[in-house]
């Protein structure tokens, strides 16, 4: 369920935006990709201190949510599959509840229990080997968030089958990026942008500007952008596509974005961009809308008060689909 990253770009120049406040850019590698943070402040020391605190916050969340870290809380939960109810930390319970909500609202296209499938396909892509149908079927048999049991009062979760595995790759970066923006607001920073490897959350625009300028890339590319750019403030943006990771078999191209209902990567050649009021929602919507039909994607986004832009390659030509409200965010 993981998506490609660094597919949305924005201006990173450190420029004076009014008589005193300036934009300060900080970057560290986090969660497998560069995490870019821009803070507008009159005080460079304060900006640097809060940036360092933000990166420590990211590390703390990553240690909870990462399935690459064998010591993370997520990994430990998966290891206890089939061994009864397991207690969750407040942050883990929060993201699990939001993931459960996403599962229900996405017609089951977004499913964090996809871990057995995503792990298998990750290995197959690395080896460039296409798995046989039996192997896919066996992994698929361990997937299904509806099979998981929840103890809401005790904040406990039960993965009933040994071998079940959770994967937060389609929601964690958006969640963490939003938490960073919330943290900065709580510490007096009213204008900031957090780019968690392509999942972007932001607060107010910097003084003297209409919004943060965000570019959207074309389908099947890693660097080519649409000529139009987005201008946003107090929103989150997430984009999903298959330019980086895929596997080909018998002339068909399967994306790394796996449909948890079938067990196979989607075959659409499309990029999906979501604008939402909150980073977590933007993140899971970008994944879900890469899997469902375009009609269903629009329906899901409307219910979440989010906007959707899809650029798709159909019969060798680019075709664009968007919700009615998306056009208002293009920079004039």
C-alpha positions as CSV (number, residue, x, y, z in Angstrom):
1,X,0.0,0.0,0.0
2,X,3.0,2.3,0.1
3,X,3.1,5.1,-2.4
4,X,5.9,6.8,-4.3
5,X,7.3,10.0,-2.8
6,X,8.7,13.4,-3.8
7,X,6.0,13.8,-6.4
8,X,4.8,17.1,-5.2
9,X,7.3,20.0,-5.2
10,X,7.3,23.5,-3.7
11,X,9.5,26.5,-3.4
12,X,12.2,26.1,-0.8
13,X,14.0,29.4,-1.1
14,X,14.8,31.2,2.1
15,X,13.4,34.7,1.4
16,X,12.3,37.7,3.3
17,X,8.5,37.7,3.3
18,X,8.0,41.0,5.3
19,X,10.1,43.4,7.2
20,X,11.1,40.8,9.8
21,X,9.6,37.3,9.3
22,X,11.5,35.0,7.1
23,X,11.1,31.4,5.8
24,X,13.7,28.9,7.2
25,X,14.1,25.6,5.4
26,X,15.2,22.5,7.3
27,X,15.5,18.9,6.0
28,X,16.4,15.5,7.4
29,X,15.9,12.0,6.1
30,X,12.9,10.5,7.9
31,X,10.8,7.4,7.1
32,X,12.8,6.5,4.0
33,X,12.7,9.9,2.3
34,X,13.6,13.6,2.9
35,X,11.3,15.4,5.3
36,X,11.2,19.1,4.4
37,X,10.1,21.6,6.9
38,X,9.6,25.3,6.3
39,X,9.0,27.6,9.2
40,X,8.2,31.3,8.9
41,X,9.5,33.2,11.9
42,X,11.1,36.5,13.0
43,X,13.6,34.5,15.2
44,X,16.0,32.2,13.5
45,X,17.0,30.6,16.8
46,X,13.4,29.8,17.7
47,X,12.8,28.3,14.2
48,X,15.9,26.1,14.5
49,X,14.9,24.9,18.0
50,X,11.4,24.1,16.9
51,X,12.6,22.4,13.8
52,X,14.8,20.1,15.8
53,X,11.9,19.4,18.2
54,X,9.8,18.6,15.2
55,X,12.3,16.1,13.8
56,X,12.4,14.4,17.3
57,X,8.6,14.2,17.2
58,X,8.8,12.6,13.8
59,X,11.2,10.0,15.2
60,X,8.9,9.2,18.1
61,X,6.0,8.6,15.8
62,X,8.1,6.6,13.3
63,X,9.2,4.3,16.1
64,X,5.6,3.6,16.8
65,X,4.3,3.2,13.2
66,X,7.2,1.8,11.1
67,X,6.9,-1.8,9.8
68,X,10.6,-1.6,8.8
69,X,11.6,-1.2,12.4
70,X,11.4,-4.6,14.1
71,X,11.3,-2.9,17.5
72,X,8.4,-0.6,16.7
73,X,5.0,-0.9,18.3
74,X,3.4,-1.7,15.0
75,X,5.9,-4.6,14.4
76,X,5.3,-5.9,17.9
77,X,1.5,-5.9,17.3
78,X,1.9,-7.8,14.1
79,X,4.2,-10.4,15.8
80,X,1.4,-11.0,18.4
81,X,-1.2,-11.9,15.7
82,X,-3.2,-14.9,16.9
83,X,-2.1,-14.3,20.6
84,X,-5.1,-12.5,22.0
85,X,-5.8,-8.8,22.6
86,X,-2.9,-6.4,22.6
87,X,-2.8,-2.9,24.3
88,X,-2.1,0.1,22.2
89,X,-0.4,3.4,23.0
90,X,-2.5,6.6,22.6
91,X,-0.9,7.5,19.2
92,X,-1.3,3.9,17.9
93,X,-4.9,3.7,19.0
94,X,-5.6,7.1,17.4
95,X,-4.2,6.1,14.0
96,X,-5.8,2.7,14.1
97,X,-9.2,4.3,14.7
98,X,-8.6,6.7,11.8
99,X,-7.6,3.7,9.7
100,X,-10.7,1.8,10.6
101,X,-12.8,4.9,9.6
102,X,-10.9,5.0,6.3
103,X,-11.6,1.3,5.7
104,X,-15.3,1.8,6.2
105,X,-15.6,5.0,4.1
106,X,-13.4,3.7,1.2
107,X,-15.5,0.7,0.3
108,X,-12.7,-1.4,1.8
109,X,-10.1,-0.1,-0.7
110,X,-8.0,1.3,2.1
111,X,-7.0,-1.6,4.5
112,X,-4.1,-1.5,6.9
113,X,-4.3,-5.3,7.4
114,X,-2.7,-5.5,3.9
115,X,0.7,-6.2,5.4
116,X,1.0,-9.9,4.2
117,X,0.3,-8.7,0.7
118,X,2.5,-5.6,0.7
119,X,5.5,-7.6,2.2
120,X,5.1,-10.3,-0.4
121,X,4.9,-7.9,-3.3
122,X,7.8,-5.9,-2.0
123,X,10.0,-9.0,-2.1
124,X,8.7,-10.0,-5.5
125,X,9.4,-6.5,-7.0
126,X,12.9,-6.6,-5.6
127,X,13.5,-10.0,-7.2
128,X,11.5,-9.0,-10.3
129,X,9.6,-12.2,-10.0
130,X,5.8,-12.4,-10.5
131,X,4.2,-14.6,-7.7
132,X,1.9,-17.5,-8.7
133,X,-1.8,-17.2,-7.9
134,X,-1.6,-19.6,-5.0
135,X,0.9,-17.4,-3.2
136,X,-1.2,-14.4,-3.7
137,X,-4.3,-16.2,-2.5
138,X,-2.6,-17.4,0.7
139,X,-1.5,-13.8,1.5
140,X,-4.9,-12.5,0.6
141,X,-6.5,-14.9,3.1
142,X,-4.7,-13.0,5.9
143,X,-6.1,-9.6,4.9
144,X,-9.3,-8.0,6.0
145,X,-9.7,-5.3,8.6
146,X,-13.3,-6.5,9.2
147,X,-11.8,-9.6,10.8
148,X,-9.9,-7.6,13.4
149,X,-11.5,-7.2,16.9
150,X,-11.4,-4.0,18.9
151,X,-11.7,-3.4,22.6
152,X,-12.6,0.3,22.6
153,X,-12.7,0.7,26.4
154,X,-9.3,-0.7,27.0
155,X,-7.7,0.5,23.7
156,X,-6.8,-3.0,22.7
157,X,-6.7,-4.8,19.3
158,X,-6.9,-8.5,18.3
159,X,-5.4,-9.8,15.1
160,X,-7.1,-13.2,15.1
161,X,-4.9,-15.1,12.7
162,X,-1.2,-15.9,13.0
163,X,0.6,-14.3,10.1
164,X,-1.6,-11.2,9.9
165,X,0.4,-8.0,9.6
166,X,-0.5,-4.3,9.7
167,X,0.9,-1.8,7.3
168,X,0.4,2.0,8.0
169,X,2.2,3.0,4.8
170,X,-0.8,4.7,3.3
171,X,-1.7,6.9,6.3
172,X,1.3,7.4,8.6
173,X,3.2,10.1,6.7
174,X,0.1,12.2,6.4
175,X,-0.7,11.7,10.1
176,X,2.8,12.6,11.1
177,X,3.0,15.7,8.9
178,X,-0.2,17.0,10.3
179,X,1.1,16.4,13.9
180,X,4.2,18.5,13.1
181,X,2.0,21.4,11.9
182,X,-0.2,21.1,15.0
183,X,2.9,21.1,17.2
184,X,4.3,24.2,15.5
185,X,1.0,26.0,15.9
186,X,0.9,25.2,19.6
187,X,4.4,26.8,19.9
188,X,3.5,30.1,18.2
189,X,4.4,29.3,14.6
190,X,1.4,30.3,12.5
191,X,3.0,29.8,9.1
192,X,4.7,26.5,8.3
193,X,4.8,23.7,5.8
194,X,5.7,20.0,6.4
195,X,6.5,17.8,3.5
196,X,6.7,14.1,4.6
197,X,8.1,12.8,1.4
198,X,5.2,14.0,-0.8
199,X,2.5,14.2,1.9
200,X,2.2,17.9,2.6
201,X,0.5,19.7,5.4
202,X,0.6,23.5,5.9
203,X,-0.8,26.3,8.1
204,X,-1.2,29.9,7.1
205,X,0.4,31.4,4.1
206,X,3.4,33.6,4.7
207,X,2.7,37.3,5.0
208,X,2.4,39.0,1.6
209,X,1.5,35.8,-0.2
210,X,-1.8,34.1,-1.2
211,X,-0.6,30.6,-0.3
212,X,2.0,28.0,-0.5
213,X,2.8,27.0,-4.2
214,X,2.6,23.3,-4.9
215,X,3.3,21.5,-8.1
216,X,1.6,18.3,-9.3
217,X,3.4,15.8,-11.5
218,X,2.2,14.1,-14.6
219,X,1.3,10.4,-14.7
220,X,4.1,7.9,-15.4
221,X,6.8,10.5,-14.6
222,X,8.9,11.5,-11.6
223,X,10.0,15.0,-12.6
224,X,7.6,16.5,-15.1
225,X,4.9,18.8,-13.7
226,X,1.7,20.2,-14.9
227,X,2.1,23.8,-16.0
228,X,-0.5,25.0,-13.5
229,X,0.4,25.1,-9.8
230,X,-1.7,25.0,-6.7
231,X,-1.9,27.9,-4.2
232,X,-3.0,26.7,-0.7
233,X,-3.1,27.6,2.9
234,X,-4.3,25.6,5.9
235,X,-4.8,22.5,3.8
236,X,-3.1,19.2,3.2
237,X,-2.1,17.7,-0.1
238,X,-1.2,14.1,-0.9
239,X,-0.5,12.5,-4.3
240,X,-0.3,8.9,-5.3
241,X,1.1,7.3,-8.5
242,X,3.2,4.5,-9.9
243,X,6.2,6.1,-11.4
244,X,8.7,4.6,-9.0
245,X,7.6,1.1,-8.2
246,X,5.9,-1.5,-10.4
247,X,6.3,-5.0,-11.8
248,X,5.5,-6.2,-15.3
249,X,4.1,-9.6,-16.2
250,X,2.8,-10.9,-19.6
251,X,2.8,-7.4,-21.0
252,X,0.7,-5.9,-18.1
253,X,2.1,-3.4,-15.6
254,X,1.1,-3.8,-11.9
255,X,1.5,-0.8,-9.6
256,X,3.0,-1.1,-6.1
257,X,-0.4,0.2,-5.0
258,X,-2.2,-3.0,-4.1
259,X,-5.9,-3.5,-4.1
260,X,-6.6,-5.3,-0.8
261,X,-9.7,-6.8,-2.3
262,X,-8.0,-8.7,-5.1
263,X,-4.4,-9.1,-3.9
264,X,-2.9,-7.5,-7.0
265,X,-1.5,-4.1,-7.9
266,X,-3.8,-1.8,-9.8
267,X,-3.2,-1.5,-13.5
268,X,-4.3,2.1,-13.9
269,X,-1.9,4.5,-15.2
270,X,-3.0,7.4,-13.1
271,X,-1.8,10.0,-10.6
272,X,-4.2,11.0,-7.9
273,X,-3.9,14.4,-6.0
274,X,-6.0,15.1,-3.0
275,X,-6.6,18.4,-1.2
276,X,-8.1,17.9,2.3
277,X,-8.4,19.8,5.5
278,X,-6.3,17.4,7.4
279,X,-3.1,15.4,6.5
280,X,-4.3,12.0,7.6
281,X,-7.4,12.2,5.5
282,X,-5.5,13.4,2.4
283,X,-3.1,10.5,2.8
284,X,-5.6,7.6,3.0
285,X,-7.8,9.2,0.3
286,X,-4.9,9.3,-2.1
287,X,-4.4,5.6,-1.7
288,X,-8.0,4.7,-1.8
289,X,-8.7,6.8,-4.9
290,X,-5.8,5.1,-6.7
291,X,-7.7,1.8,-6.4
292,X,-11.4,2.5,-6.8
293,X,-13.2,3.7,-10.0
294,X,-13.0,7.4,-10.8
295,X,-16.8,7.7,-10.2
296,X,-16.4,6.0,-6.8
297,X,-13.3,8.1,-6.0
298,X,-15.3,11.3,-6.5
299,X,-18.1,10.1,-4.3
300,X,-15.7,9.2,-1.5
301,X,-14.0,12.6,-1.7
302,X,-17.3,14.5,-1.6
303,X,-18.3,12.7,1.6
304,X,-14.9,13.6,3.2
305,X,-15.2,17.3,2.0
306,X,-12.0,16.8,0.0
307,X,-11.1,17.7,-3.6
308,X,-9.7,15.3,-6.1
309,X,-7.6,15.6,-9.3
310,X,-6.7,12.6,-11.4
311,X,-4.5,12.6,-14.5
312,X,-4.7,9.3,-16.3
313,X,-3.0,7.8,-19.4
314,X,-5.8,6.3,-21.5
315,X,-5.0,4.8,-25.0
316,X,-1.7,6.7,-25.0
317,X,-3.3,10.1,-24.2
318,X,-3.5,12.0,-20.9
319,X,-7.1,12.5,-19.6
320,X,-7.9,14.6,-16.6
321,X,-10.7,14.2,-14.1
322,X,-11.4,16.4,-11.1
323,X,-14.1,17.3,-8.6
324,X,-15.9,20.5,-9.1
325,X,-14.2,22.4,-6.3
326,X,-10.6,21.5,-7.2
327,X,-10.2,24.2,-9.8
328,X,-10.5,27.0,-7.2
329,X,-7.1,26.0,-5.8
330,X,-5.1,26.5,-9.1
331,X,-2.8,29.5,-8.8
332,X,-4.2,32.3,-10.9
